[in-house]
């Protein structure tokens, strides 16, 4: 039994559904016969019989299916589906973006108690917590620079996968800690505060935004991205464009960097099965319309 298969079966035995990514940590492309949700929303991604289609929807705890998935993607990276499906929330600490400094602050504030953790192939950390039973959205830098949250609708790379850039393996830390509960303050920090929808602005495709007058940028960003996620069939691209115009105004107001803005818009575009080209065109057109350089 290979180390990868043994790790996959051990994760499944803990109740964690697993699947395989490509070598670049991206989901394996759908097969030609398997439509994206935007093309056929009636196609049940959860019940799809394909071994690798639809990203984390292919995750499984069935030993025979796991073995078949690893055979189909022998050089990929093992991943666990996070969120309620596995009972996991993973805090991703990226040292290249000041994540370790941010983590120290979170530890001092009591937000990240000791728990099971993985040392990533890039020298970062994945902190594994038990899902609290309420929706925990994925986020980038919401807890601070270099800290991402992998919750419902997300995934995390598992050991002994090999980092595509460094060639180093992901590995469990040697102290053998169990997966602990999330601190209440961490749950609160991960869940966007309720938003009262602002009154429509006089002009522009997105309501409630004017440069220099954004009182709650984190809340506003959550609203804009949620509009894309909940858009009706056939409306994802135009809704992404509208949200991108709103995010561009946030950049103009100094609420976020252009790099962060493009990343969050790209991520939400992928969530609703937009192609890389569609996402780039929506973002570039929206930023150009708002006079924001990319």
Backbone as CSV, one residue per row, in Angstrom:
resi,resn,N_x,N_y,N_z,CA_x,CA_y,CA_z,C_x,C_y,C_z
1,UNK,0.851,-1.194,0.000,0.000,0.000,0.000,0.888,1.247,0.000
2,UNK,0.642,2.158,-0.919,1.444,3.370,-0.999,1.156,4.279,0.189
3,UNK,2.107,5.175,0.487,1.911,6.127,1.577,0.693,7.014,1.323
4,UNK,0.492,7.407,0.062,-0.629,8.284,-0.262,-1.959,7.571,-0.031
5,UNK,-2.054,6.326,-0.478,-3.282,5.567,-0.279,-3.528,5.321,1.206
6,UNK,-2.472,4.989,1.938,-2.625,4.766,3.375,-3.123,6.026,4.071
7,UNK,-2.594,7.193,3.676,-3.030,8.455,4.269,-4.478,8.758,3.910
8,UNK,-4.843,8.489,2.663,-6.214,8.743,2.229,-7.201,7.866,2.990
9,UNK,-6.871,6.601,3.150,-7.765,5.690,3.867,-7.837,6.041,5.360
10,UNK,-6.717,6.503,5.918,-6.723,6.911,7.325,-7.613,8.131,7.522
11,UNK,-7.560,9.078,6.583,-8.422,10.254,6.672,-9.890,9.854,6.557
12,UNK,-10.183,8.978,5.625,-11.563,8.518,5.452,-12.060,7.814,6.701
13,UNK,-11.176,7.078,7.348,-11.551,6.376,8.571,-11.892,7.354,9.698
14,UNK,-11.368,8.575,9.619,-11.685,9.605,10.600,-12.964,10.369,10.226
15,UNK,-13.574,9.961,9.115,-14.795,10.630,8.686,-14.563,11.777,7.745
16,UNK,-13.357,11.891,7.182,-13.003,12.996,6.308,-13.056,12.550,4.844
17,UNK,-13.948,13.088,4.029,-13.963,12.755,2.600,-12.764,13.367,1.888
18,UNK,-12.118,12.574,1.054,-10.898,13.007,0.379,-11.049,12.887,-1.129
19,UNK,-10.179,13.611,-1.840,-10.157,13.558,-3.302,-8.759,13.954,-3.748
20,UNK,-8.520,13.947,-5.045,-7.196,14.278,-5.558,-7.240,15.575,-6.362
21,UNK,-6.239,16.415,-6.132,-6.006,17.609,-6.929,-4.939,17.302,-7.974
22,UNK,-4.774,18.229,-8.914,-3.627,18.135,-9.801,-2.363,18.510,-9.044
23,UNK,-1.232,18.494,-9.717,0.037,18.789,-9.059,0.116,20.252,-8.605
24,UNK,-0.689,21.126,-9.211,-0.626,22.557,-8.891,-1.647,22.972,-7.835
25,UNK,-2.223,22.025,-7.121,-3.216,22.290,-6.078,-4.549,22.774,-6.640
26,UNK,-4.750,22.671,-7.942,-6.026,23.003,-8.544,-6.819,21.718,-8.775
27,UNK,-8.157,21.783,-8.691,-8.955,20.585,-8.985,-8.709,20.078,-10.397
28,UNK,-8.838,18.786,-10.566,-8.711,18.173,-11.877,-9.876,18.628,-12.754
29,UNK,-9.602,18.898,-14.020,-10.644,19.376,-14.942,-11.728,18.327,-15.118
30,UNK,-12.960,18.795,-15.326,-14.063,17.883,-15.610,-13.800,17.119,-16.899
31,UNK,-14.326,15.912,-16.972,-14.244,15.164,-18.225,-15.178,15.812,-19.250
32,UNK,-14.966,15.595,-20.559,-15.759,16.268,-21.587,-17.262,16.037,-21.466
33,UNK,-17.657,14.884,-20.944,-19.087,14.571,-20.859,-19.751,15.129,-19.611
34,UNK,-18.971,15.748,-18.727,-19.497,16.177,-17.431,-19.669,17.694,-17.416
35,UNK,-20.898,18.207,-17.421,-21.103,19.656,-17.524,-20.818,20.377,-16.224
36,UNK,-20.441,21.652,-16.345,-20.320,22.506,-15.175,-21.706,22.907,-14.697
37,UNK,-21.786,23.332,-13.455,-23.082,23.690,-12.877,-23.736,24.834,-13.645
38,UNK,-22.921,25.767,-14.165,-23.484,26.898,-14.889,-24.130,26.464,-16.201
39,UNK,-23.667,25.339,-16.770,-24.220,24.840,-18.032,-25.460,23.998,-17.778
40,UNK,-25.395,23.144,-16.779,-26.530,22.281,-16.440,-26.695,22.252,-14.919
41,UNK,-27.486,23.182,-14.371,-27.641,23.225,-12.914,-28.347,22.013,-12.335
42,UNK,-28.952,21.193,-13.193,-29.642,19.999,-12.715,-28.688,18.819,-12.557
43,UNK,-27.463,18.965,-13.065,-26.479,17.899,-12.896,-26.050,17.865,-11.432
44,UNK,-26.248,16.730,-10.772,-25.968,16.606,-9.346,-24.488,16.329,-9.133
45,UNK,-23.738,17.359,-8.735,-22.305,17.189,-8.549,-21.993,16.230,-7.408
46,UNK,-22.824,16.230,-6.375,-22.604,15.330,-5.245,-22.737,13.863,-5.650
47,UNK,-23.672,13.584,-6.578,-23.950,12.198,-6.965,-23.269,11.789,-8.265
48,UNK,-22.477,12.675,-8.852,-21.820,12.372,-10.122,-20.928,11.140,-9.966
49,UNK,-21.047,10.163,-10.877,-20.247,8.930,-10.742,-18.791,9.099,-11.144
50,UNK,-18.427,10.221,-11.777,-17.045,10.415,-12.211,-16.110,10.461,-10.997
51,UNK,-14.898,9.995,-11.180,-13.955,9.910,-10.074,-13.357,11.256,-9.691
52,UNK,-13.185,12.159,-10.657,-12.425,13.381,-10.387,-13.135,14.664,-10.770
53,UNK,-14.360,14.601,-11.273,-15.028,15.817,-11.743,-15.589,16.637,-10.583
54,UNK,-15.700,17.951,-10.806,-16.350,18.892,-9.887,-15.570,19.138,-8.599
55,UNK,-14.253,19.011,-8.669,-13.435,19.386,-7.523,-13.786,18.614,-6.263
56,UNK,-14.028,19.356,-5.160,-14.237,18.672,-3.878,-15.535,17.884,-3.830
57,UNK,-16.437,18.072,-4.800,-17.650,17.251,-4.824,-17.327,15.783,-5.108
58,UNK,-16.129,15.518,-5.613,-15.703,14.129,-5.849,-15.176,13.464,-4.581
59,UNK,-15.054,14.238,-3.502,-14.499,13.688,-2.258,-15.372,12.551,-1.736
60,UNK,-14.715,11.535,-1.191,-15.428,10.336,-0.756,-14.714,9.700,0.427
61,UNK,-15.449,8.840,1.142,-14.853,8.030,2.212,-14.882,6.543,1.846
62,UNK,-15.323,6.242,0.640,-15.414,4.850,0.209,-14.023,4.330,-0.179
63,UNK,-13.525,3.299,0.479,-12.150,2.832,0.219,-11.892,2.446,-1.237
64,UNK,-12.830,1.742,-1.861,-12.615,1.322,-3.240,-12.578,2.521,-4.181
65,UNK,-13.451,3.486,-3.942,-13.472,4.680,-4.785,-12.195,5.505,-4.566
66,UNK,-11.736,5.579,-3.338,-10.498,6.299,-3.052,-9.335,5.680,-3.815
67,UNK,-9.236,4.356,-3.779,-8.160,3.679,-4.499,-8.238,3.970,-5.994
68,UNK,-9.458,4.000,-6.540,-9.626,4.275,-7.969,-9.236,5.717,-8.298
69,UNK,-9.559,6.653,-7.411,-9.205,8.057,-7.641,-7.688,8.221,-7.658
70,UNK,-7.000,7.578,-6.715,-5.544,7.692,-6.682,-4.901,7.047,-7.899
71,UNK,-5.516,5.997,-8.400,-5.003,5.366,-9.621,-5.194,6.294,-10.817
72,UNK,-6.323,7.020,-10.831,-6.608,7.927,-11.950,-5.721,9.163,-11.930
73,UNK,-5.294,9.599,-10.732,-4.453,10.797,-10.606,-3.226,10.425,-9.774
74,UNK,-2.317,9.639,-10.325,-1.225,9.087,-9.511,-0.194,10.109,-9.048
75,UNK,-0.110,11.250,-9.709,0.895,12.249,-9.333,0.272,13.526,-8.784
76,UNK,-0.980,13.421,-8.371,-1.656,14.591,-7.829,-1.399,14.784,-6.352
77,UNK,-2.146,15.695,-5.761,-2.040,15.987,-4.337,-3.328,15.561,-3.636
78,UNK,-3.169,14.924,-2.497,-4.304,14.471,-1.713,-4.922,15.666,-0.986
79,UNK,-6.246,15.755,-0.973,-6.927,16.876,-0.325,-8.143,16.386,0.435
80,UNK,-8.522,17.132,1.460,-9.716,16.849,2.244,-10.732,17.954,1.987
81,UNK,-11.981,17.588,1.843,-13.050,18.575,1.733,-13.323,19.143,3.129
82,UNK,-13.309,20.439,3.262,-13.540,21.053,4.563,-15.011,21.443,4.716
83,UNK,-15.368,21.939,5.890,-16.740,22.349,6.151,-17.536,21.258,6.832
84,UNK,-18.852,21.393,6.772,-19.739,20.449,7.442,-19.588,19.033,6.902
85,UNK,-19.190,18.894,5.625,-19.059,17.564,5.017,-18.039,16.699,5.746
86,UNK,-16.993,17.317,6.289,-15.961,16.569,7.012,-15.926,16.889,8.493
87,UNK,-16.651,17.956,8.889,-16.583,18.396,10.278,-15.301,19.145,10.589
88,UNK,-14.688,19.752,9.555,-13.399,20.419,9.723,-13.439,21.869,9.264
89,UNK,-12.681,22.712,9.963,-12.323,24.045,9.501,-10.803,24.127,9.595
90,UNK,-10.159,24.560,8.517,-8.703,24.626,8.484,-8.261,26.079,8.379
91,UNK,-7.401,26.495,9.302,-6.809,27.826,9.268,-5.458,27.704,8.577
92,UNK,-5.321,28.369,7.448,-4.149,28.254,6.577,-3.220,29.439,6.835
93,UNK,-2.025,29.165,7.334,-1.057,30.205,7.701,0.051,30.234,6.654
94,UNK,0.166,31.358,5.938,1.145,31.496,4.861,2.282,32.400,5.319
95,UNK,3.466,31.852,5.564,4.569,32.681,6.060,5.065,33.699,5.049
96,UNK,4.798,33.466,3.761,5.263,34.400,2.733,4.492,35.710,2.750
97,UNK,3.351,35.734,3.438,2.528,36.950,3.505,2.264,37.354,4.958
98,UNK,3.297,37.203,5.785,3.248,37.630,7.205,2.278,36.812,8.042
99,UNK,1.973,35.593,7.592,1.019,34.779,8.320,1.483,34.386,9.711
100,UNK,2.772,34.139,9.874,3.267,33.729,11.192,3.127,34.860,12.208
101,UNK,3.413,36.091,11.784,3.239,37.234,12.683,1.772,37.397,13.066
102,UNK,0.887,37.230,12.090,-0.542,37.326,12.382,-0.977,36.225,13.337
103,UNK,-0.450,35.009,13.118,-0.810,33.876,13.981,-0.417,34.154,15.429
104,UNK,0.741,34.744,15.647,1.158,35.058,17.018,0.138,35.978,17.688
105,UNK,-0.370,36.942,16.932,-1.393,37.825,17.481,-2.679,37.091,17.798
106,UNK,-3.055,36.143,16.939,-4.265,35.361,17.177,-4.101,34.464,18.401
107,UNK,-2.904,33.907,18.565,-2.641,33.063,19.742,-2.735,33.892,21.021
108,UNK,-2.122,35.075,21.003,-2.156,35.940,22.183,-3.580,36.358,22.529
109,UNK,-4.431,36.492,21.498,-5.820,36.883,21.725,-6.710,35.705,22.092
110,UNK,-6.151,34.490,22.118,-6.918,33.310,22.482,-7.797,32.766,21.382
111,UNK,-7.569,33.179,20.134,-8.414,32.728,19.033,-8.013,31.363,18.486
112,UNK,-6.755,30.986,18.634,-6.284,29.746,18.014,-5.634,28.835,19.061
113,UNK,-6.457,28.136,19.854,-5.895,27.205,20.842,-5.164,26.066,20.144
114,UNK,-4.222,25.406,20.851,-3.475,24.288,20.264,-4.414,23.215,19.711
115,UNK,-4.068,22.683,18.565,-4.902,21.678,17.908,-4.037,20.889,16.948
116,UNK,-4.616,19.909,16.265,-3.887,19.158,15.246,-3.430,20.115,14.157
117,UNK,-2.197,19.921,13.675,-1.710,20.842,12.662,-0.786,20.132,11.679
118,UNK,-0.766,20.691,10.475,0.079,20.189,9.396,1.112,21.254,9.067
119,UNK,2.359,20.834,8.909,3.399,21.716,8.380,3.369,21.570,6.864
120,UNK,3.117,22.663,6.169,2.947,22.593,4.721,4.293,22.508,4.014
121,UNK,4.239,22.166,2.737,5.463,22.062,1.957,6.167,23.380,1.740
122,UNK,5.473,24.500,1.986,6.097,25.821,1.848,6.556,26.375,3.188
123,UNK,6.431,25.579,4.257,6.846,26.024,5.574,5.762,26.710,6.372
124,UNK,4.541,26.696,5.873,3.415,27.270,6.597,2.760,26.248,7.509
125,UNK,1.574,26.581,7.985,0.835,25.699,8.884,-0.622,25.613,8.459
126,UNK,-1.209,24.444,8.656,-2.651,24.259,8.575,-3.120,23.833,9.971
127,UNK,-3.952,24.650,10.585,-4.503,24.325,11.901,-5.888,23.721,11.700
128,UNK,-6.085,22.510,12.220,-7.333,21.768,12.029,-8.228,21.933,13.253
129,UNK,-9.452,22.464,13.020,-10.434,22.622,14.090,-11.726,21.910,13.721
130,UNK,-12.487,21.543,14.742,-13.793,20.919,14.519,-14.780,21.972,14.020
131,UNK,-15.540,21.616,13.017,-16.565,22.524,12.479,-17.598,22.823,13.560
132,UNK,-17.978,24.094,13.745,-18.850,24.439,14.869,-20.330,24.166,14.653
133,UNK,-20.710,23.699,13.460,-22.118,23.421,13.221,-22.890,24.567,12.593
134,UNK,-22.226,25.693,12.384,-22.806,26.804,11.633,-21.897,27.097,10.451
135,UNK,-22.458,27.673,9.424,-21.694,27.872,8.197,-20.460,28.742,8.442
136,UNK,-19.316,28.242,8.013,-18.057,28.989,8.088,-17.579,29.219,6.659
137,UNK,-17.640,30.442,6.165,-17.242,30.688,4.783,-15.730,30.641,4.601
138,UNK,-15.308,30.349,3.386,-13.900,30.504,3.053,-13.567,31.989,3.029
139,UNK,-12.349,32.328,3.403,-11.950,33.730,3.362,-10.453,33.829,3.190
140,UNK,-10.018,34.970,2.669,-8.608,35.260,2.510,-8.282,36.526,3.286
141,UNK,-7.375,36.408,4.240,-6.880,37.535,5.034,-7.954,38.203,5.884
142,UNK,-9.112,37.567,6.058,-10.142,38.163,6.906,-9.700,38.199,8.369
143,UNK,-8.870,37.238,8.773,-8.351,37.215,10.136,-7.053,38.000,10.269
144,UNK,-6.513,38.459,9.153,-5.266,39.199,9.147,-4.393,38.754,7.995
145,UNK,-3.314,39.491,7.714,-2.438,39.144,6.585,-1.890,37.732,6.689
146,UNK,-1.958,37.011,5.569,-1.377,35.683,5.505,-2.162,34.589,6.176
147,UNK,-3.411,34.858,6.564,-4.249,33.845,7.209,-5.518,33.645,6.375
148,UNK,-5.687,32.443,5.844,-6.892,32.093,5.097,-7.705,31.080,5.888
149,UNK,-8.993,31.050,5.640,-9.898,30.107,6.302,-10.486,29.184,5.252
150,UNK,-10.397,27.884,5.495,-11.002,26.884,4.616,-12.153,26.243,5.377
151,UNK,-13.362,26.646,5.022,-14.549,26.131,5.688,-15.483,25.474,4.698
152,UNK,-16.773,25.822,4.764,-17.751,25.222,3.866,-17.468,25.660,2.430
153,UNK,-17.415,24.673,1.536,-17.095,24.972,0.147,-15.605,25.087,-0.116
154,UNK,-14.786,24.522,0.779,-13.340,24.619,0.594,-12.657,23.274,0.703
155,UNK,-11.329,23.313,0.644,-10.541,22.094,0.796,-9.136,22.469,1.251
156,UNK,-8.406,21.475,1.749,-7.030,21.667,2.181,-6.201,20.473,1.742
157,UNK,-4.958,20.728,1.392,-4.049,19.657,0.981,-3.630,18.853,2.206
158,UNK,-3.605,17.542,2.056,-3.245,16.628,3.146,-1.853,16.035,2.940
159,UNK,-1.170,15.702,4.032,0.060,14.907,3.917,-0.267,13.537,3.339
160,UNK,0.651,12.898,2.628,2.036,13.309,2.376,2.230,13.972,1.017
161,UNK,1.278,14.800,0.585,1.391,15.473,-0.700,2.696,16.268,-0.774
162,UNK,3.194,16.448,-1.987,4.445,17.164,-2.224,4.137,18.551,-2.787
163,UNK,4.693,19.576,-2.172,4.484,20.951,-2.641,5.091,21.103,-4.027
164,UNK,4.308,21.664,-4.963,4.744,21.681,-6.359,5.952,22.586,-6.591
165,UNK,6.161,23.589,-5.729,7.272,24.525,-5.936,8.518,24.114,-5.160
166,UNK,8.358,23.753,-3.907,9.521,23.457,-3.070,9.976,22.008,-3.147
167,UNK,9.060,21.112,-3.552,9.394,19.699,-3.563,9.380,19.056,-2.188
168,UNK,8.929,19.805,-1.165,8.885,19.275,0.191,7.494,18.729,0.502
169,UNK,7.416,17.696,1.346,6.110,17.105,1.646,5.365,17.876,2.727
170,UNK,4.051,17.796,2.675,3.210,18.199,3.802,3.332,17.094,4.854
171,UNK,3.344,17.479,6.143,3.483,16.464,7.178,2.737,16.894,8.443
172,UNK,2.200,15.914,9.135,1.559,16.181,10.414,2.618,16.539,11.443
173,UNK,2.341,17.539,12.274,3.249,17.884,13.359,3.366,16.699,14.315
174,UNK,4.514,16.567,14.939,4.814,15.354,15.690,4.214,15.242,17.065
175,UNK,3.442,16.260,17.526,2.936,16.177,18.895,1.651,15.376,19.016
176,UNK,1.050,14.985,17.867,-0.113,14.102,17.893,-1.366,14.670,18.536
177,UNK,-1.529,15.974,18.511,-2.718,16.575,19.110,-3.987,16.164,18.361
178,UNK,-5.091,16.139,19.088,-6.394,15.870,18.471,-6.930,17.149,17.830
179,UNK,-7.939,16.993,17.001,-8.626,18.148,16.420,-9.518,18.760,17.494
180,UNK,-9.257,20.000,17.860,-9.966,20.659,18.949,-11.116,21.513,18.436
181,UNK,-11.990,21.908,19.359,-13.088,22.813,19.016,-12.547,24.205,18.691
182,UNK,-13.258,24.921,17.839,-12.902,26.310,17.560,-13.234,27.166,18.783
183,UNK,-12.364,28.106,19.104,-12.671,29.062,20.164,-13.869,29.906,19.722
184,UNK,-14.807,30.212,20.622,-15.969,31.034,20.239,-15.573,32.327,19.534
185,UNK,-14.488,32.950,19.996,-14.046,34.196,19.361,-13.574,33.949,17.936
186,UNK,-12.996,32.766,17.656,-12.572,32.445,16.299,-13.779,32.237,15.394
187,UNK,-14.792,31.547,15.904,-16.023,31.373,15.126,-16.607,32.735,14.762
188,UNK,-16.679,33.620,15.728,-17.225,34.960,15.491,-16.406,35.701,14.442
189,UNK,-15.078,35.580,14.533,-14.211,36.283,13.592,-14.331,35.733,12.175
190,UNK,-14.688,34.446,12.055,-14.777,33.812,10.734,-16.113,34.053,10.049
191,UNK,-17.129,34.422,10.802,-18.475,34.591,10.236,-18.758,36.067,10.017
192,UNK,-19.065,36.488,8.785,-19.358,37.894,8.535,-20.530,38.374,9.378
193,UNK,-20.423,39.587,9.878,-21.512,40.166,10.665,-22.729,40.402,9.784
194,UNK,-23.958,40.305,10.351,-25.156,40.588,9.569,-25.086,41.981,8.956
195,UNK,-25.580,42.088,7.746,-25.503,43.346,7.014,-26.897,43.873,6.745
196,UNK,-27.134,45.119,7.050,-28.359,45.787,6.621,-28.062,46.429,5.288
197,UNK,-28.843,46.092,4.277,-28.541,46.541,2.927,-28.668,48.061,2.832
198,UNK,-27.652,48.733,2.310,-27.705,50.189,2.197,-28.694,50.644,1.144
199,UNK,-29.075,51.910,1.233,-29.964,52.481,0.232,-29.224,52.592,-1.091
200,UNK,-29.922,52.426,-2.223,-29.254,52.486,-3.519,-28.602,53.845,-3.753
201,UNK,-27.422,53.805,-4.373,-26.778,55.050,-4.766,-27.470,55.619,-5.988
202,UNK,-27.218,56.868,-6.276,-27.897,57.529,-7.388,-27.434,56.964,-8.720
203,UNK,-26.156,56.589,-8.816,-25.635,56.071,-10.074,-24.785,54.853,-9.794
204,UNK,-24.454,54.129,-10.903,-23.535,52.987,-10.774,-24.290,51.685,-10.646
205,UNK,-23.655,50.567,-11.053,-24.309,49.265,-11.060,-24.387,48.601,-9.704
206,UNK,-23.636,49.074,-8.711,-23.624,48.455,-7.395,-24.076,49.487,-6.378
207,UNK,-25.010,49.112,-5.505,-25.566,50.072,-4.563,-24.689,50.257,-3.344
208,UNK,-24.808,51.427,-2.729,-24.230,51.658,-1.421,-22.747,51.913,-1.396
209,UNK,-22.132,52.242,-2.540,-20.703,52.449,-2.551,-20.388,53.815,-3.158
210,UNK,-19.589,54.580,-2.494,-19.011,55.768,-3.087,-17.608,55.899,-2.541
211,UNK,-16.656,56.247,-3.410,-15.256,56.288,-3.006,-15.081,57.195,-1.804
212,UNK,-14.351,56.708,-0.815,-14.066,57.509,0.359,-15.156,57.487,1.396
213,UNK,-16.242,56.718,1.170,-17.353,56.724,2.124,-17.834,55.313,2.402
214,UNK,-16.919,54.432,2.714,-17.262,53.044,2.998,-17.020,52.788,4.476
215,UNK,-18.095,52.665,5.225,-17.971,52.536,6.673,-17.577,51.139,7.114
216,UNK,-18.098,50.093,6.434,-17.855,48.716,6.843,-17.382,47.909,5.632
217,UNK,-16.131,48.079,5.226,-15.653,47.436,3.996,-15.728,45.915,4.022
218,UNK,-15.430,45.275,5.168,-15.490,43.813,5.232,-16.908,43.315,4.981
219,UNK,-17.875,43.998,5.566,-19.272,43.602,5.375,-19.700,43.827,3.931
220,UNK,-19.290,44.963,3.384,-19.668,45.276,2.012,-19.075,44.266,1.039
221,UNK,-17.808,43.898,1.251,-17.179,42.908,0.383,-17.930,41.587,0.453
222,UNK,-18.339,41.178,1.654,-19.081,39.926,1.808,-20.397,39.971,1.033
223,UNK,-21.073,41.112,1.055,-22.334,41.259,0.317,-22.096,41.146,-1.178
224,UNK,-21.061,41.831,-1.687,-20.774,41.809,-3.118,-20.456,40.395,-3.607
225,UNK,-19.630,39.680,-2.855,-19.265,38.327,-3.267,-20.451,37.373,-3.158
226,UNK,-21.307,37.583,-2.159,-22.470,36.722,-2.005,-23.456,36.908,-3.145
227,UNK,-23.518,38.120,-3.704,-24.392,38.346,-4.862,-23.980,37.467,-6.036
228,UNK,-22.676,37.298,-6.204,-22.195,36.450,-7.287,-22.582,34.994,-7.023
229,UNK,-22.386,34.549,-5.781,-22.683,33.156,-5.438,-24.159,32.817,-5.608
230,UNK,-25.036,33.769,-5.345,-26.477,33.506,-5.352,-27.164,33.985,-6.621
231,UNK,-26.394,34.412,-7.609,-26.988,34.890,-8.864,-27.750,33.767,-9.573
232,UNK,-28.786,34.136,-10.300,-29.592,33.164,-11.034,-28.796,32.563,-12.188
233,UNK,-29.249,31.433,-12.665,-28.620,30.767,-13.801,-28.489,31.739,-14.971
234,UNK,-27.305,31.777,-15.560,-27.054,32.652,-16.690,-26.704,34.079,-16.312
235,UNK,-26.709,34.385,-15.010,-26.442,35.748,-14.566,-25.128,35.871,-13.805
236,UNK,-24.363,34.781,-13.700,-23.146,34.825,-12.903,-22.121,35.802,-13.488
237,UNK,-21.974,35.800,-14.811,-20.933,36.639,-15.398,-21.246,38.123,-15.224
238,UNK,-22.487,38.514,-15.522,-22.841,39.925,-15.389,-22.836,40.354,-13.925
239,UNK,-23.218,39.430,-13.040,-23.191,39.756,-11.610,-21.756,39.895,-11.126
240,UNK,-20.862,39.051,-11.640,-19.447,39.180,-11.290,-18.910,40.519,-11.756
241,UNK,-19.315,40.956,-12.946,-18.885,42.267,-13.451,-19.370,43.375,-12.523
242,UNK,-20.634,43.327,-12.124,-21.166,44.345,-11.222,-20.458,44.349,-9.881
243,UNK,-20.195,43.149,-9.344,-19.486,43.064,-8.073,-18.063,43.594,-8.210
244,UNK,-17.435,43.310,-9.350,-16.070,43.784,-9.580,-16.018,45.311,-9.641
245,UNK,-17.059,45.941,-10.179,-17.088,47.410,-10.176,-17.163,47.939,-8.745
246,UNK,-17.964,47.261,-7.930,-18.044,47.672,-6.529,-16.724,47.485,-5.815
247,UNK,-16.053,46.340,-6.060,-14.770,46.084,-5.422,-13.721,47.086,-5.919
248,UNK,-13.784,47.448,-7.211,-12.854,48.453,-7.740,-13.012,49.781,-7.007
249,UNK,-14.239,50.140,-6.670,-14.453,51.374,-5.904,-13.876,51.254,-4.503
250,UNK,-13.902,50.048,-3.951,-13.282,49.841,-2.642,-11.769,50.035,-2.729
251,UNK,-11.169,49.598,-3.849,-9.740,49.827,-4.068,-9.464,51.328,-4.144
252,UNK,-10.293,52.037,-4.894,-10.131,53.483,-5.018,-10.242,54.177,-3.668
253,UNK,-11.123,53.662,-2.803,-11.327,54.261,-1.486,-10.234,53.871,-0.500
254,UNK,-9.299,53.017,-0.928,-8.211,52.622,-0.051,-8.569,51.527,0.929
255,UNK,-9.662,50.792,0.674,-10.109,49.753,1.597,-9.394,48.427,1.380
256,UNK,-8.787,48.235,0.223,-8.095,46.990,-0.066,-7.127,47.216,-1.215
257,UNK,-6.175,46.312,-1.359,-5.217,46.418,-2.447,-5.788,45.823,-3.731
258,UNK,-5.228,46.228,-4.847,-5.657,45.668,-6.128,-5.417,44.163,-6.174
259,UNK,-4.274,43.724,-5.641,-3.947,42.293,-5.647,-4.989,41.485,-4.883
260,UNK,-5.344,41.953,-3.694,-6.351,41.252,-2.897,-7.696,41.261,-3.611
261,UNK,-8.040,42.402,-4.212,-9.322,42.522,-4.902,-9.436,41.512,-6.039
262,UNK,-8.390,41.423,-6.850,-8.410,40.491,-7.981,-8.490,39.050,-7.479
263,UNK,-7.795,38.755,-6.379,-7.791,37.383,-5.863,-9.173,36.959,-5.383
264,UNK,-9.846,37.816,-4.595,-11.158,37.419,-4.063,-12.181,37.311,-5.186
265,UNK,-12.079,38.185,-6.193,-13.007,38.111,-7.326,-12.747,36.863,-8.160
266,UNK,-11.482,36.522,-8.338,-11.141,35.302,-9.086,-11.656,34.070,-8.351
267,UNK,-11.481,34.043,-7.039,-11.947,32.894,-6.256,-13.455,32.720,-6.356
268,UNK,-14.209,33.818,-6.234,-15.666,33.687,-6.295,-16.107,33.341,-7.710
269,UNK,-15.363,33.809,-8.710,-15.673,33.414,-10.085,-15.514,31.919,-10.288
270,UNK,-14.461,31.352,-9.714,-14.272,29.900,-9.805,-15.362,29.152,-9.039
271,UNK,-15.821,29.711,-7.936,-16.877,29.065,-7.155,-18.147,28.866,-7.978
272,UNK,-18.422,29.800,-8.897,-19.642,29.702,-9.711,-19.327,29.197,-11.114
273,UNK,-18.182,28.496,-11.238,-17.820,27.775,-12.467,-17.612,28.677,-13.673
274,UNK,-17.109,29.882,-13.456,-16.706,30.712,-14.574,-15.309,30.299,-15.029
275,UNK,-15.040,30.442,-16.319,-13.720,30.103,-16.833,-12.732,31.207,-16.468
276,UNK,-11.450,30.873,-16.551,-10.422,31.889,-16.267,-10.579,33.088,-17.205
277,UNK,-10.903,32.838,-18.458,-11.064,33.933,-19.414,-12.258,34.802,-19.047
278,UNK,-13.385,34.184,-18.702,-14.571,34.952,-18.314,-14.301,35.806,-17.088
279,UNK,-13.567,35.231,-16.139,-13.246,35.968,-14.912,-12.344,37.151,-15.229
280,UNK,-11.300,36.913,-16.030,-10.379,38.002,-16.371,-11.101,39.126,-17.095
281,UNK,-11.986,38.771,-18.035,-12.698,39.796,-18.799,-13.639,40.606,-17.902
282,UNK,-14.331,39.921,-16.990,-15.243,40.624,-16.088,-14.480,41.589,-15.184
283,UNK,-13.370,41.127,-14.630,-12.604,41.965,-13.714,-11.959,43.135,-14.451
284,UNK,-11.295,42.843,-15.577,-10.596,43.912,-16.296,-11.580,44.950,-16.825
285,UNK,-12.741,44.504,-17.329,-13.736,45.455,-17.823,-14.299,46.328,-16.719
286,UNK,-14.563,45.711,-15.568,-15.108,46.455,-14.443,-14.108,47.464,-13.893
287,UNK,-12.865,47.035,-13.759,-11.841,47.950,-13.215,-11.576,49.085,-14.194
288,UNK,-11.595,48.763,-15.493,-11.404,49.810,-16.495,-12.532,50.830,-16.445
289,UNK,-13.770,50.325,-16.249,-14.930,51.232,-16.175,-14.846,52.162,-14.962
290,UNK,-14.200,51.692,-13.895,-14.066,52.505,-12.689,-12.755,53.284,-12.644
291,UNK,-11.952,53.136,-13.711,-10.700,53.880,-13.764,-9.621,53.347,-12.857
292,UNK,-9.654,52.052,-12.553,-8.663,51.440,-11.673,-7.720,50.592,-12.532
293,UNK,-6.431,50.890,-12.444,-5.453,50.167,-13.241,-5.170,48.794,-12.656
294,UNK,-4.971,47.814,-13.526,-4.604,46.460,-13.104,-3.126,46.216,-13.396
